[in-house]
Protein backbone atom coordinates (compact mmCIF):
# COMPACT_ATOMS: atom_id res chain seq x y z
CA UNK A 1 0.00 0.00 0.00
CA UNK A 2 1.41 3.41 -0.95
CA UNK A 3 1.20 6.43 1.29
CA UNK A 4 -0.86 9.39 0.14
CA UNK A 5 2.27 11.41 -0.61
CA UNK A 6 3.85 8.52 -2.53
CA UNK A 7 0.70 8.06 -4.58
CA UNK A 8 0.56 11.76 -5.45
CA UNK A 9 4.20 11.75 -6.55
CA UNK A 10 3.59 8.61 -8.65
CA UNK A 11 0.60 10.27 -10.36
CA UNK A 12 2.64 13.41 -11.00
CA UNK A 13 5.51 11.33 -12.42
CA UNK A 14 3.11 9.51 -14.75
CA UNK A 15 1.64 12.82 -15.93
CA UNK A 16 5.15 14.22 -16.47
CA UNK A 17 6.18 11.13 -18.47
CA UNK A 18 3.10 11.50 -20.65
CA UNK A 19 3.88 15.17 -21.25
CA UNK A 20 0.90 16.26 -19.20
CA UNK A 21 0.89 18.56 -16.22
CA UNK A 22 -1.87 19.65 -13.90
CA UNK A 23 0.27 22.61 -12.91
CA UNK A 24 -0.26 25.50 -15.31
CA UNK A 25 2.94 26.66 -16.93
CA UNK A 26 3.35 30.36 -16.36
CA UNK A 27 6.23 32.75 -16.32
CA UNK A 28 7.14 33.49 -12.71
CA UNK A 29 6.33 36.98 -11.53
CA UNK A 30 9.35 39.12 -10.71
CA UNK A 31 10.17 39.37 -7.02
CA UNK A 32 8.89 42.79 -6.02
CA UNK A 33 9.44 42.77 -2.29
CA UNK A 34 13.09 41.82 -1.86
CA UNK A 35 12.98 42.82 1.81
CA UNK A 36 10.27 40.20 2.48
CA UNK A 37 12.34 37.50 0.76
CA UNK A 38 15.46 38.54 2.68
CA UNK A 39 13.70 37.58 5.92
CA UNK A 40 13.21 33.98 4.77
CA UNK A 41 16.20 33.51 2.45
CA UNK A 42 18.30 31.77 5.13
CA UNK A 43 15.62 29.34 6.33
CA UNK A 44 16.61 25.68 5.89
CA UNK A 45 14.66 23.41 3.56
CA UNK A 46 14.61 19.68 2.86
CA UNK A 47 15.49 18.65 -0.68
CA UNK A 48 14.85 15.14 -2.01
CA UNK A 49 15.21 13.42 -5.37
CA UNK A 50 12.66 10.64 -5.72
CA UNK A 51 13.41 7.30 -7.35
CA UNK A 52 10.66 4.76 -7.92
CA UNK A 53 11.58 1.48 -6.22
CA UNK A 54 8.44 -0.66 -6.24
CA UNK A 55 8.63 -3.95 -4.44
CA UNK A 56 11.06 -2.71 -1.78
CA UNK A 57 9.93 -4.18 1.54
CA UNK A 58 10.79 -3.62 5.19
CA UNK A 59 12.85 -6.83 5.16
CA UNK A 60 14.94 -5.28 2.34
CA UNK A 61 15.49 -2.14 4.42
CA UNK A 62 16.53 -4.27 7.39
CA UNK A 63 19.14 -5.92 5.17
CA UNK A 64 20.64 -2.66 3.89
CA UNK A 65 24.40 -2.46 4.05
CA UNK A 66 27.46 -1.67 1.96
CA UNK A 67 27.06 -3.07 -1.53
CA UNK A 68 23.25 -3.38 -1.35
CA UNK A 69 21.73 -2.41 -4.70
CA UNK A 70 18.31 -0.78 -4.76
CA UNK A 71 16.74 -1.44 -8.15
CA UNK A 72 14.45 1.20 -9.60
CA UNK A 73 12.00 1.25 -12.47
CA UNK A 74 13.42 4.52 -13.81
CA UNK A 75 15.34 4.24 -17.08
CA UNK A 76 18.77 5.89 -17.06
CA UNK A 77 17.53 8.73 -19.26
CA UNK A 78 14.35 9.43 -17.25
CA UNK A 79 13.78 12.69 -15.43
CA UNK A 80 13.07 12.24 -11.74
CA UNK A 81 11.09 14.56 -9.45
CA UNK A 82 12.90 17.02 -7.18
CA UNK A 83 11.02 17.90 -4.00
CA UNK A 84 11.54 20.79 -1.62
CA UNK A 85 9.78 20.44 1.73
CA UNK A 86 7.59 17.68 0.30
CA UNK A 87 6.46 19.54 -2.83
CA UNK A 88 7.63 18.66 -6.34
CA UNK A 89 9.21 21.83 -7.70
CA UNK A 90 11.16 20.50 -10.67
CA UNK A 91 12.27 17.51 -12.72
CA UNK A 92 15.93 16.63 -12.99
CA UNK A 93 18.47 14.13 -14.26
CA UNK A 94 21.48 12.71 -12.49
CA UNK A 95 24.92 13.90 -13.48
CA UNK A 96 28.45 13.11 -12.30
CA UNK A 97 30.60 16.18 -11.62
CA UNK A 98 34.21 15.53 -10.61
CA UNK A 99 33.39 12.21 -8.96
CA UNK A 100 30.34 13.67 -7.18
CA UNK A 101 26.73 12.88 -7.96
CA UNK A 102 24.52 15.86 -8.71
CA UNK A 103 21.26 16.65 -10.43
CA UNK A 104 20.65 18.99 -13.32
CA UNK A 105 17.22 20.62 -13.50
CA UNK A 106 15.47 19.89 -16.78
CA UNK A 107 12.05 21.39 -16.12
CA UNK A 108 10.34 23.45 -13.44
CA UNK A 109 7.03 22.09 -12.16
N, CA, C and O atoms as a GROMACS GRO file, in nm:
protein
  436
    1UNK      N    1   0.085  -0.118   0.000
    1UNK     CA    2   0.000   0.000   0.000
    1UNK      C    3   0.089   0.124   0.000
    1UNK      O    4   0.182   0.133   0.080
    2UNK      N    5   0.061   0.219  -0.089
    2UNK     CA    6   0.141   0.341  -0.095
    2UNK      C    7   0.082   0.445  -0.002
    2UNK      O    8  -0.039   0.447   0.023
    3UNK      N    9   0.169   0.532   0.047
    3UNK     CA   10   0.120   0.643   0.128
    3UNK      C   11   0.055   0.745   0.037
    3UNK      O   12   0.076   0.742  -0.085
    4UNK      N   13  -0.022   0.836   0.093
    4UNK     CA   14  -0.086   0.939   0.014
    4UNK      C   15   0.014   1.023  -0.062
    4UNK      O   16  -0.007   1.056  -0.179
    5UNK      N   17   0.124   1.059   0.004
    5UNK     CA   18   0.227   1.141  -0.061
    5UNK      C   19   0.293   1.064  -0.174
    5UNK      O   20   0.318   1.120  -0.281
    6UNK      N   21   0.322   0.935  -0.151
    6UNK     CA   22   0.385   0.852  -0.253
    6UNK      C   23   0.296   0.836  -0.374
    6UNK      O   24   0.343   0.839  -0.488
    7UNK      N   25   0.165   0.820  -0.350
    7UNK     CA   26   0.070   0.806  -0.458
    7UNK      C   27   0.062   0.934  -0.540
    7UNK      O   28   0.057   0.928  -0.663
    8UNK      N   29   0.062   1.048  -0.474
    8UNK     CA   30   0.056   1.176  -0.544
    8UNK      C   31   0.179   1.196  -0.630
    8UNK      O   32   0.169   1.242  -0.744
    9UNK      N   33   0.296   1.161  -0.578
    9UNK     CA   34   0.420   1.175  -0.654
    9UNK      C   35   0.417   1.081  -0.774
    9UNK      O   36   0.460   1.118  -0.884
   10UNK      N   37   0.367   0.958  -0.754
   10UNK     CA   38   0.359   0.862  -0.865
   10UNK      C   39   0.267   0.913  -0.975
   10UNK      O   40   0.300   0.902  -1.093
   11UNK      N   41   0.152   0.970  -0.936
   11UNK     CA   42   0.060   1.027  -1.036
   11UNK      C   43   0.126   1.142  -1.110
   11UNK      O   44   0.112   1.154  -1.232
   12UNK      N   45   0.198   1.228  -1.038
   12UNK     CA   46   0.264   1.341  -1.100
   12UNK      C   47   0.375   1.293  -1.195
   12UNK      O   48   0.394   1.352  -1.302
   13UNK      N   49   0.447   1.188  -1.156
   13UNK     CA   50   0.552   1.133  -1.242
   13UNK      C   51   0.491   1.075  -1.369
   13UNK      O   52   0.545   1.094  -1.478
   14UNK      N   53   0.378   1.005  -1.357
   14UNK     CA   54   0.311   0.951  -1.475
   14UNK      C   55   0.265   1.062  -1.568
   14UNK      O   56   0.280   1.052  -1.690
   15UNK      N   57   0.209   1.169  -1.512
   15UNK     CA   58   0.164   1.282  -1.593
   15UNK      C   59   0.283   1.348  -1.662
   15UNK      O   60   0.274   1.387  -1.778
   16UNK      N   61   0.395   1.361  -1.589
   16UNK     CA   62   0.514   1.422  -1.647
   16UNK      C   63   0.566   1.337  -1.763
   16UNK      O   64   0.602   1.390  -1.868
   17UNK      N   65   0.570   1.204  -1.744
   17UNK     CA   66   0.618   1.113  -1.848
   17UNK      C   67   0.531   1.122  -1.972
   17UNK      O   68   0.581   1.111  -2.084
   18UNK      N   69   0.402   1.142  -1.952
   18UNK     CA   70   0.310   1.150  -2.065
   18UNK      C   71   0.307   1.290  -2.126
   18UNK      O   72   0.233   1.314  -2.222
   19UNK      N   73   0.386   1.382  -2.072
   19UNK     CA   74   0.388   1.517  -2.125
   19UNK      C   75   0.273   1.601  -2.076
   19UNK      O   76   0.248   1.709  -2.128
   20UNK      N   77   0.203   1.553  -1.975
   20UNK     CA   78   0.090   1.626  -1.920
   20UNK      C   79   0.132   1.691  -1.790
   20UNK      O   80   0.227   1.645  -1.725
   21UNK      N   81   0.063   1.795  -1.752
   21UNK     CA   82   0.089   1.856  -1.622
   21UNK      C   83  -0.038   1.921  -1.573
   21UNK      O   84  -0.106   1.990  -1.649
   22UNK      N   85  -0.070   1.898  -1.447
   22UNK     CA   86  -0.187   1.965  -1.390
   22UNK      C   87  -0.149   2.101  -1.334
   22UNK      O   88  -0.234   2.177  -1.289
   23UNK      N   89  -0.020   2.131  -1.339
   23UNK     CA   90   0.027   2.261  -1.291
   23UNK      C   91   0.040   2.352  -1.412
   23UNK      O   92   0.116   2.321  -1.504
   24UNK      N   93  -0.034   2.464  -1.415
   24UNK     CA   94  -0.026   2.550  -1.531
   24UNK      C   95   0.115   2.607  -1.547
   24UNK      O   96   0.178   2.647  -1.450
   25UNK      N   97   0.161   2.609  -1.671
   25UNK     CA   98   0.294   2.666  -1.693
   25UNK      C   99   0.278   2.816  -1.713
   25UNK      O  100   0.210   2.860  -1.806
   26UNK      N  101   0.340   2.891  -1.628
   26UNK     CA  102   0.335   3.036  -1.636
   26UNK      C  103   0.475   3.090  -1.614
   26UNK      O  104   0.561   3.022  -1.558
   27UNK      N  105   0.496   3.210  -1.658
   27UNK     CA  106   0.623   3.275  -1.632
   27UNK      C  107   0.617   3.330  -1.491
   27UNK      O  108   0.522   3.400  -1.456
   28UNK      N  109   0.718   3.300  -1.409
   28UNK     CA  110   0.714   3.349  -1.271
   28UNK      C  111   0.714   3.501  -1.266
   28UNK      O  112   0.780   3.568  -1.344
   29UNK      N  113   0.638   3.553  -1.171
   29UNK     CA  114   0.634   3.698  -1.153
   29UNK      C  115   0.765   3.745  -1.092
   29UNK      O  116   0.824   3.675  -1.010
   30UNK      N  117   0.811   3.862  -1.131
   30UNK     CA  118   0.935   3.912  -1.071
   30UNK      C  119   0.916   3.935  -0.921
   30UNK      O  120   0.807   3.970  -0.875
   31UNK      N  121   1.023   3.914  -0.846
   31UNK     CA  122   1.017   3.937  -0.702
   31UNK      C  123   1.014   4.087  -0.680
   31UNK      O  124   1.107   4.159  -0.718
   32UNK      N  125   0.906   4.134  -0.619
   32UNK     CA  126   0.889   4.279  -0.602
   32UNK      C  127   0.932   4.324  -0.463
   32UNK      O  128   0.980   4.436  -0.446
   33UNK      N  129   0.914   4.238  -0.365
   33UNK     CA  130   0.944   4.277  -0.229
   33UNK      C  131   1.068   4.202  -0.181
   33UNK      O  132   1.057   4.104  -0.107
   34UNK      N  133   1.184   4.249  -0.222
   34UNK     CA  134   1.309   4.182  -0.186
   34UNK      C  135   1.331   4.180  -0.036
   34UNK      O  136   1.393   4.086   0.015
   35UNK      N  137   1.283   4.278   0.036
   35UNK     CA  138   1.298   4.282   0.182
   35UNK      C  139   1.223   4.165   0.246
   35UNK      O  140   1.272   4.105   0.342
   36UNK      N  141   1.105   4.132   0.194
   36UNK     CA  142   1.027   4.020   0.248
   36UNK      C  143   1.101   3.889   0.223
   36UNK      O  144   1.105   3.803   0.311
   37UNK      N  145   1.159   3.872   0.106
   37UNK     CA  146   1.234   3.750   0.076
   37UNK      C  147   1.362   3.742   0.158
   37UNK      O  148   1.405   3.633   0.193
   38UNK      N  149   1.422   3.854   0.189
   38UNK     CA  150   1.546   3.854   0.268
   38UNK      C  151   1.522   3.795   0.406
   38UNK      O  152   1.613   3.735   0.464
   39UNK      N  153   1.401   3.811   0.459
   39UNK     CA  154   1.370   3.758   0.592
   39UNK      C  155   1.367   3.606   0.593
   39UNK      O  156   1.394   3.544   0.696
   40UNK      N  157   1.334   3.544   0.480
   40UNK     CA  158   1.321   3.398   0.477
   40UNK      C  159   1.432   3.330   0.396
   40UNK      O  160   1.438   3.207   0.391
   41UNK      N  161   1.518   3.407   0.335
   41UNK     CA  162   1.620   3.351   0.245
   41UNK      C  163   1.714   3.252   0.313
   41UNK      O  164   1.765   3.163   0.246
   42UNK      N  165   1.737   3.265   0.442
   42UNK     CA  166   1.830   3.177   0.512
   42UNK      C  167   1.763   3.061   0.585
   42UNK      O  168   1.830   2.985   0.654
   43UNK      N  169   1.631   3.046   0.570
   43UNK     CA  170   1.562   2.934   0.633
   43UNK      C  171   1.605   2.803   0.568
   43UNK      O  172   1.620   2.797   0.446
   44UNK      N  173   1.624   2.698   0.648
   44UNK     CA  174   1.661   2.568   0.589
   44UNK      C  175   1.543   2.504   0.518
   44UNK      O  176   1.427   2.532   0.550
   45UNK      N  177   1.571   2.418   0.423
   45UNK     CA  178   1.466   2.341   0.356
   45UNK      C  179   1.518   2.201   0.327
   45UNK      O  180   1.639   2.180   0.312
   46UNK      N  181   1.427   2.106   0.318
   46UNK     CA  182   1.461   1.968   0.286
   46UNK      C  183   1.447   1.947   0.137
   46UNK      O  184   1.343   1.980   0.079
   47UNK      N  185   1.550   1.892   0.075
   47UNK     CA  186   1.548   1.865  -0.068
   47UNK      C  187   1.563   1.715  -0.088
   47UNK      O  188   1.648   1.651  -0.024
   48UNK      N  189   1.480   1.657  -0.175
   48UNK     CA  190   1.485   1.514  -0.201
   48UNK      C  191   1.466   1.488  -0.350
   48UNK      O  192   1.386   1.554  -0.416
   49UNK      N  193   1.540   1.391  -0.401
   49UNK     CA  194   1.521   1.342  -0.537
   49UNK      C  195   1.456   1.205  -0.522
   49UNK      O  196   1.507   1.120  -0.450
   50UNK      N  197   1.345   1.185  -0.591
   50UNK     CA  198   1.266   1.064  -0.572
   50UNK      C  199   1.291   0.963  -0.683
   50UNK      O  200   1.282   0.994  -0.801
   51UNK      N  201   1.323   0.840  -0.641
   51UNK     CA  202   1.340   0.730  -0.735
   51UNK      C  203   1.234   0.625  -0.709
   51UNK      O  204   1.214   0.584  -0.594
   52UNK      N  205   1.164   0.581  -0.813
   52UNK     CA  206   1.066   0.476  -0.792
   52UNK      C  207   1.134   0.342  -0.766
   52UNK      O  208   1.217   0.298  -0.847
   53UNK      N  209   1.101   0.279  -0.656
   53UNK     CA  210   1.158   0.148  -0.622
   53UNK      C  211   1.045   0.057  -0.574
   53UNK      O  212   1.040   0.020  -0.456
   54UNK      N  213   0.955   0.020  -0.666
   54UNK     CA  214   0.844  -0.066  -0.624
   54UNK      C  215   0.895  -0.203  -0.582
   54UNK      O  216   0.996  -0.252  -0.634
   55UNK      N  217   0.826  -0.262  -0.489
   55UNK     CA  218   0.863  -0.395  -0.444
   55UNK      C  219   0.962  -0.395  -0.329
   55UNK      O  220   0.990  -0.500  -0.273
   56UNK      N  221   1.015  -0.278  -0.292
   56UNK     CA  222   1.106  -0.271  -0.178
   56UNK      C  223   1.023  -0.292  -0.051
   56UNK      O  224   0.921  -0.228  -0.032
   57UNK      N  225   1.068  -0.382   0.033
   57UNK     CA  226   0.994  -0.418   0.154
   57UNK      C  227   1.077  -0.387   0.278
   57UNK      O  228   1.197  -0.362   0.270
   58UNK      N  229   1.011  -0.388   0.393
   58UNK     CA  230   1.079  -0.362   0.519
   58UNK      C  231   1.195  -0.459   0.538
   58UNK      O  232   1.301  -0.420   0.586
   59UNK      N  233   1.176  -0.586   0.500
   59UNK     CA  234   1.285  -0.683   0.516
   59UNK      C  235   1.406  -0.643   0.432
   59UNK      O  236   1.520  -0.670   0.471
   60UNK      N  237   1.382  -0.577   0.316
   60UNK     CA  238   1.494  -0.528   0.234
   60UNK      C  239   1.566  -0.415   0.307
   60UNK      O  240   1.689  -0.409   0.307
   61UNK      N  241   1.489  -0.325   0.368
   61UNK     CA  242   1.549  -0.214   0.442
   61UNK      C  243   1.631  -0.265   0.560
   61UNK      O  244   1.738  -0.211   0.591
   62UNK      N  245   1.580  -0.370   0.625
   62UNK     CA  246   1.653  -0.426   0.739
   62UNK      C  247   1.785  -0.489   0.694
   62UNK      O  248   1.879  -0.501   0.774
   63UNK      N  249   1.792  -0.530   0.569
   63UNK     CA  250   1.914  -0.592   0.517
   63UNK      C  251   2.008  -0.495   0.449
   63UNK      O  252   2.108  -0.537   0.391
   64UNK      N  253   1.978  -0.364   0.454
   64UNK     CA  254   2.064  -0.266   0.389
   64UNK      C  255   2.205  -0.268   0.447
   64UNK      O  256   2.223  -0.285   0.568
   65UNK      N  257   2.301  -0.251   0.363
   65UNK     CA  258   2.440  -0.246   0.405
   65UNK      C  259   2.526  -0.211   0.286
   65UNK      O  260   2.476  -0.196   0.175
   66UNK      N  261   2.655  -0.198   0.307
   66UNK     CA  262   2.746  -0.167   0.196
   66UNK      C  263   2.731  -0.269   0.083
   66UNK      O  264   2.731  -0.390   0.107
   67UNK      N  265   2.718  -0.220  -0.037
   67UNK     CA  266   2.706  -0.307  -0.154
   67UNK      C  267   2.563  -0.342  -0.190
   67UNK      O  268   2.540  -0.400  -0.296
   68UNK      N  269   2.465  -0.308  -0.104
   68UNK     CA  270   2.325  -0.338  -0.135
   68UNK      C  271   2.282  -0.252  -0.253
   68UNK      O  272   2.307  -0.131  -0.254
   69UNK      N  273   2.219  -0.313  -0.351
   69UNK     CA  274   2.173  -0.241  -0.470
   69UNK      C  275   2.022  -0.226  -0.464
   69UNK      O  276   1.950  -0.326  -0.454
   70UNK      N  277   1.975  -0.104  -0.471
   70UNK     CA  278   1.831  -0.078  -0.476
   70UNK      C  279   1.795  -0.060  -0.623
   70UNK      O  280   1.840   0.034  -0.688
   71UNK      N  281   1.715  -0.151  -0.674
   71UNK     CA  282   1.674  -0.144  -0.815
   71UNK      C  283   1.555  -0.050  -0.827
   71UNK      O  284   1.466  -0.048  -0.742
   72UNK      N  285   1.556   0.028  -0.934
   72UNK     CA  286   1.445   0.120  -0.960
   72UNK      C  287   1.382   0.085  -1.094
   72UNK      O  288   1.437   0.007  -1.171
   73UNK      N  289   1.267   0.144  -1.119
   73UNK     CA  290   1.200   0.125  -1.248
   73UNK      C  291   1.231   0.239  -1.343
   73UNK      O  292   1.183   0.240  -1.456
   74UNK      N  293   1.311   0.336  -1.298
   74UNK     CA  294   1.342   0.452  -1.381
   74UNK      C  295   1.452   0.419  -1.482
   74UNK      O  296   1.559   0.374  -1.442
   75UNK      N  297   1.427   0.442  -1.611
   75UNK     CA  298   1.534   0.424  -1.708
   75UNK      C  299   1.643   0.528  -1.684
   75UNK      O  300   1.618   0.633  -1.624
   76UNK      N  301   1.764   0.500  -1.729
   76UNK     CA  302   1.877   0.589  -1.706
   76UNK      C  303   1.848   0.730  -1.757
   76UNK      O  304   1.890   0.827  -1.695
   77UNK      N  305   1.777   0.742  -1.867
   77UNK     CA  306   1.753   0.873  -1.926
   77UNK      C  307   1.629   0.944  -1.872
   77UNK      O  308   1.597   1.053  -1.917
   78UNK      N  309   1.560   0.884  -1.775
   78UNK     CA  310   1.435   0.943  -1.725
   78UNK      C  311   1.461   1.059  -1.630
   78UNK      O  312   1.554   1.056  -1.550
   79UNK      N  313   1.377   1.160  -1.641
   79UNK     CA  314   1.378   1.269  -1.543
   79UNK      C  315   1.312   1.218  -1.416
   79UNK      O  316   1.217   1.141  -1.421
   80UNK      N  317   1.364   1.263  -1.302
   80UNK     CA  318   1.307   1.224  -1.174
   80UNK      C  319   1.262   1.350  -1.100
   80UNK      O  320   1.320   1.457  -1.120
   81UNK      N  321   1.160   1.338  -1.015
   81UNK     CA  322   1.109   1.456  -0.945
   81UNK      C  323   1.204   1.505  -0.835
   81UNK      O  324   1.265   1.426  -0.764
   82UNK      N  325   1.213   1.637  -0.824
   82UNK     CA  326   1.290   1.702  -0.718
   82UNK      C  327   1.188   1.770  -0.626
   82UNK      O  328   1.108   1.851  -0.670
   83UNK      N  329   1.194   1.734  -0.498
   83UNK     CA  330   1.102   1.790  -0.400
   83UNK      C  331   1.175   1.885  -0.306
   83UNK      O  332   1.291   1.862  -0.270
   84UNK      N  333   1.106   1.991  -0.268
   84UNK     CA  334   1.154   2.079  -0.162
   84UNK      C  335   1.042   2.086  -0.060
   84UNK      O  336   0.929   2.124  -0.091
   85UNK      N  337   1.075   2.048   0.063
   85UNK     CA  338   0.978   2.044   0.173
   85UNK      C  339   0.851   1.967   0.134
   85UNK      O  340   0.740   2.008   0.167
   86UNK      N  341   0.870   1.855   0.064
   86UNK     CA  342   0.759   1.768   0.030
   86UNK      C  343   0.682   1.804  -0.095
   86UNK      O  344   0.588   1.732  -0.131
   87UNK      N  345   0.717   1.911  -0.162
   87UNK     CA  346   0.646   1.954  -0.283
   87UNK      C  347   0.737   1.939  -0.404
   87UNK      O  348   0.852   1.982  -0.401
   88UNK      N  349   0.685   1.877  -0.511
   88UNK     CA  350   0.763   1.866  -0.634
   88UNK      C  351   0.774   2.005  -0.694
   88UNK      O  352   0.674   2.070  -0.724
   89UNK      N  353   0.900   2.050  -0.712
   89UNK     CA  354   0.921   2.183  -0.770
   89UNK      C  355   0.987   2.177  -0.907
   89UNK      O  356   0.986   2.276  -0.981
   90UNK      N  357   1.045   2.060  -0.941
   90UNK     CA  358   1.116   2.050  -1.067
   90UNK      C  359   1.138   1.904  -1.103
   90UNK      O  360   1.114   1.814  -1.022
   91UNK      N  361   1.186   1.882  -1.224
   91UNK     CA  362   1.228   1.751  -1.272
   91UNK      C  363   1.375   1.763  -1.304
   91UNK      O  364   1.422   1.868  -1.349
   92UNK      N  365   1.448   1.656  -1.281
   92UNK     CA  366   1.594   1.663  -1.299
   92UNK      C  367   1.649   1.531  -1.348
   92UNK      O  368   1.580   1.430  -1.350
   93UNK      N  369   1.776   1.534  -1.388
   93UNK     CA  370   1.847   1.413  -1.426
   93UNK      C  371   1.977   1.408  -1.348
   93UNK      O  372   2.033   1.511  -1.312
   94UNK      N  373   2.024   1.287  -1.324
   94UNK     CA  374   2.148   1.270  -1.249
   94UNK      C  375   2.267   1.304  -1.338
   94UNK      O  376   2.264   1.283  -1.459
   95UNK      N  377   2.371   1.355  -1.276
   95UNK     CA  378   2.492   1.390  -1.348
   95UNK      C  379   2.611   1.372  -1.254
   95UNK      O  380   2.601   1.399  -1.134
   96UNK      N  381   2.722   1.326  -1.309
   96UNK     CA  382   2.845   1.311  -1.230
   96UNK      C  383   2.932   1.432  -1.258
   96UNK      O  384   2.961   1.465  -1.374
   97UNK      N  385   2.974   1.499  -1.151
   97UNK     CA  386   3.060   1.618  -1.162
   97UNK      C  387   3.181   1.596  -1.072
   97UNK      O  388   3.171   1.596  -0.949
   98UNK      N  389   3.297   1.576  -1.135
   98UNK     CA  390   3.421   1.553  -1.061
   98UNK      C  391   3.404   1.449  -0.950
   98UNK      O  392   3.434   1.476  -0.834
   99UNK      N  393   3.357   1.334  -0.987
   99UNK     CA  394   3.339   1.221  -0.896
   99UNK      C  395   3.234   1.246  -0.788
   99UNK      O  396   3.234   1.177  -0.685
  100UNK      N  397   3.146   1.341  -0.808
  100UNK     CA  398   3.034   1.367  -0.718
  100UNK      C  399   2.905   1.352  -0.797
  100UNK      O  400   2.900   1.386  -0.916
  101UNK      N  401   2.802   1.302  -0.732
  101UNK     CA  402   2.673   1.288  -0.796
  101UNK      C  403   2.593   1.415  -0.773
  101UNK      O  404   2.584   1.465  -0.661
  102UNK      N  405   2.535   1.466  -0.880
  102UNK     CA  406   2.452   1.586  -0.871
  102UNK      C  407   2.328   1.566  -0.956
  102UNK      O  408   2.312   1.463  -1.021
  103UNK      N  409   2.242   1.665  -0.956
  103UNK     CA  410   2.126   1.664  -1.043
  103UNK      C  411   2.121   1.794  -1.120
  103UNK      O  412   2.153   1.902  -1.069
  104UNK      N  413   2.082   1.782  -1.246
  104UNK     CA  414   2.065   1.900  -1.332
  104UNK      C  415   1.916   1.917  -1.358
  104UNK      O  416   1.850   1.824  -1.404
  105UNK      N  417   1.863   2.035  -1.327
  105UNK     CA  418   1.722   2.062  -1.350
  105UNK      C  419   1.694   2.062  -1.500
  105UNK      O  420   1.767   2.123  -1.578
  106UNK      N  421   1.586   1.994  -1.538
  106UNK     CA  422   1.547   1.989  -1.678
  106UNK      C  423   1.417   2.062  -1.703
  106UNK      O  424   1.390   2.108  -1.814
  107UNK      N  425   1.334   2.074  -1.597
  107UNK     CA  426   1.205   2.139  -1.612
  107UNK      C  427   1.154   2.182  -1.476
  107UNK      O  428   1.166   2.108  -1.378
  108UNK      N  429   1.097   2.301  -1.468
  108UNK     CA  430   1.034   2.345  -1.344
  108UNK      C  431   0.889   2.297  -1.344
  108UNK      O  432   0.824   2.295  -1.448
  109UNK      N  433   0.841   2.258  -1.228
  109UNK     CA  434   0.703   2.209  -1.216
  109UNK      C  435   0.606   2.323  -1.221
  109UNK      O  436   0.485   2.301  -1.212
   0.00000   0.00000   0.00000
